[in-house]
Amino acid sequence: MQGINEIRDILGRAIEELREEGLEPDILLVGPGFLEYAAGMLRDCRLKIYKIEELGYDAVVADSKYLGQMKRASRRISVEPLLKESEMWEELKRLEV
């Protein structure tokens, strides 16, 4: 699935950005929408995963040692734009009848 590959890439970039800043990302806080969309991919991400209802379609990758202490200790990502893009392409396909 194309969207899953995009999420994997976005998550990978967020993890790499944190590592470049000298942090060690080890947790992923995910909303239920994000979890529903990317559950299969998350099994391989090697991070501790916590479901947080309030995050919706977003996820936050973070270094748990510094979360809440330093703003740069986490990165927030979202699947919602990808879902909207996917819906748009589906609608365009239906219009091409």
VENKA-V434108 format. One record per helix or strand of 2 or more residues. SS is the DSSP state (2 for helix, 1 for strand). FROM is the first residue (numbers start at 0). TO is the last residue. If there is no record, write none. Layout:
BEGIN
ss=SS from=FROM to=TO
ss=SS from=FROM to=TO
END
This chain:
BEGIN
ss=2 from=1 to=19
ss=1 from=26 to=29
ss=2 from=31 to=41
ss=1 from=47 to=50
ss=2 from=52 to=54
ss=1 from=57 to=61
ss=2 from=70 to=72
ss=1 from=73 to=77
ss=2 from=79 to=94
END
